[in-house]
Amino acid sequence: MNTDIPWDLIAPLIVIWLILAVVGLISLSRTESTRGPKWLWVVIIVCGNILGSVLYFVVGRKDVS
Protein backbone atom coordinates (compact mmCIF):
# COMPACT_ATOMS: atom_id res chain seq x y z
CA MET A 1 0.00 0.00 0.00
CA ASN A 2 1.43 3.35 -1.10
CA THR A 3 0.79 6.17 1.38
CA ASP A 4 3.09 8.73 -0.23
CA ILE A 5 1.62 12.17 -0.82
CA PRO A 6 1.35 12.91 -4.57
CA TRP A 7 3.34 16.15 -4.46
CA ASP A 8 3.38 16.40 -8.23
CA LEU A 9 -0.38 17.02 -8.06
CA ILE A 10 -0.59 19.00 -4.81
CA ALA A 11 2.37 21.37 -5.25
CA PRO A 12 0.94 23.25 -8.28
CA LEU A 13 -2.35 23.81 -6.44
CA ILE A 14 -0.51 25.19 -3.42
CA VAL A 15 1.52 27.53 -5.63
CA ILE A 16 -1.63 28.74 -7.44
CA TRP A 17 -3.39 29.31 -4.12
CA LEU A 18 -0.45 31.28 -2.71
CA ILE A 19 -0.18 33.47 -5.82
CA LEU A 20 -3.92 34.18 -5.87
CA ALA A 21 -3.99 34.89 -2.13
CA VAL A 22 -1.04 37.30 -2.26
CA VAL A 23 -2.36 39.12 -5.34
CA GLY A 24 -5.84 39.28 -3.80
CA LEU A 25 -4.57 40.67 -0.50
CA ILE A 26 -2.41 43.26 -2.28
CA SER A 27 -5.36 44.30 -4.43
CA LEU A 28 -7.60 44.49 -1.37
CA SER A 29 -5.12 46.67 0.50
CA ARG A 30 -4.88 49.11 -2.42
CA THR A 31 -8.59 49.51 -3.09
CA GLU A 32 -10.67 52.29 -1.55
CA SER A 33 -13.94 50.41 -1.13
CA THR A 34 -15.29 46.91 -1.55
CA ARG A 35 -18.63 45.18 -1.51
CA GLY A 36 -18.65 44.34 2.17
CA PRO A 37 -16.13 44.98 4.94
CA LYS A 38 -12.46 44.54 4.12
CA TRP A 39 -11.81 42.32 7.16
CA LEU A 40 -14.38 39.85 5.85
CA TRP A 41 -12.68 39.72 2.44
CA VAL A 42 -9.35 39.03 4.16
CA VAL A 43 -10.93 36.03 5.92
CA ILE A 44 -12.53 34.83 2.67
CA ILE A 45 -9.29 35.16 0.68
CA VAL A 46 -7.12 33.45 3.30
CA CYS A 47 -9.52 30.71 4.41
CA GLY A 48 -11.41 30.20 1.17
CA ASN A 49 -8.51 28.60 -0.68
CA ILE A 50 -8.56 29.26 -4.43
CA LEU A 51 -12.30 29.93 -4.52
CA GLY A 52 -12.00 32.73 -1.93
CA SER A 53 -9.55 34.68 -4.06
CA VAL A 54 -11.61 34.16 -7.20
CA LEU A 55 -14.75 35.32 -5.34
CA TYR A 56 -12.99 38.51 -4.29
CA PHE A 57 -11.97 39.34 -7.85
CA VAL A 58 -15.41 38.52 -9.29
CA VAL A 59 -17.74 39.80 -6.54
CA GLY A 60 -15.81 41.82 -3.98
CA ARG A 61 -14.17 44.49 -6.10
CA LYS A 62 -16.21 47.56 -6.99
CA ASP A 63 -15.96 48.99 -10.48
CA VAL A 64 -13.99 52.22 -10.52
CA SER A 65 -15.63 54.72 -12.86
C-alpha positions in Angstrom: 0.0 0.0 0.0 1.4 3.3 -1.1 0.8 6.2 1.4 3.1 8.7 -0.2 1.6 12.2 -0.8 1.3 12.9 -4.6 3.3 16.2 -4.5 3.4 16.4 -8.2 -0.4 17.0 -8.1 -0.6 19.0 -4.8 2.4 21.4 -5.2 0.9 23.2 -8.3 -2.4 23.8 -6.4 -0.5 25.2 -3.4 1.5 27.5 -5.6 -1.6 28.7 -7.4 -3.4 29.3 -4.1 -0.5 31.3 -2.7 -0.2 33.5 -5.8 -3.9 34.2 -5.9 -4.0 34.9 -2.1 -1.0 37.3 -2.3 -2.4 39.1 -5.3 -5.8 39.3 -3.8 -4.6 40.7 -0.5 -2.4 43.3 -2.3 -5.4 44.3 -4.4 -7.6 44.5 -1.4 -5.1 46.7 0.5 -4.9 49.1 -2.4 -8.6 49.5 -3.1 -10.7 52.3 -1.5 -13.9 50.4 -1.1 -15.3 46.9 -1.6 -18.6 45.2 -1.5 -18.7 44.3 2.2 -16.1 45.0 4.9 -12.5 44.5 4.1 -11.8 42.3 7.2 -14.4 39.9 5.9 -12.7 39.7 2.4 -9.3 39.0 4.2 -10.9 36.0 5.9 -12.5 34.8 2.7 -9.3 35.2 0.7 -7.1 33.4 3.3 -9.5 30.7 4.4 -11.4 30.2 1.2 -8.5 28.6 -0.7 -8.6 29.3 -4.4 -12.3 29.9 -4.5 -12.0 32.7 -1.9 -9.5 34.7 -4.1 -11.6 34.2 -7.2 -14.7 35.3 -5.3 -13.0 38.5 -4.3 -12.0 39.3 -7.9 -15.4 38.5 -9.3 -17.7 39.8 -6.5 -15.8 41.8 -4.0 -14.2 44.5 -6.1 -16.2 47.6 -7.0 -16.0 49.0 -10.5 -14.0 52.2 -10.5 -15.6 54.7 -12.9 
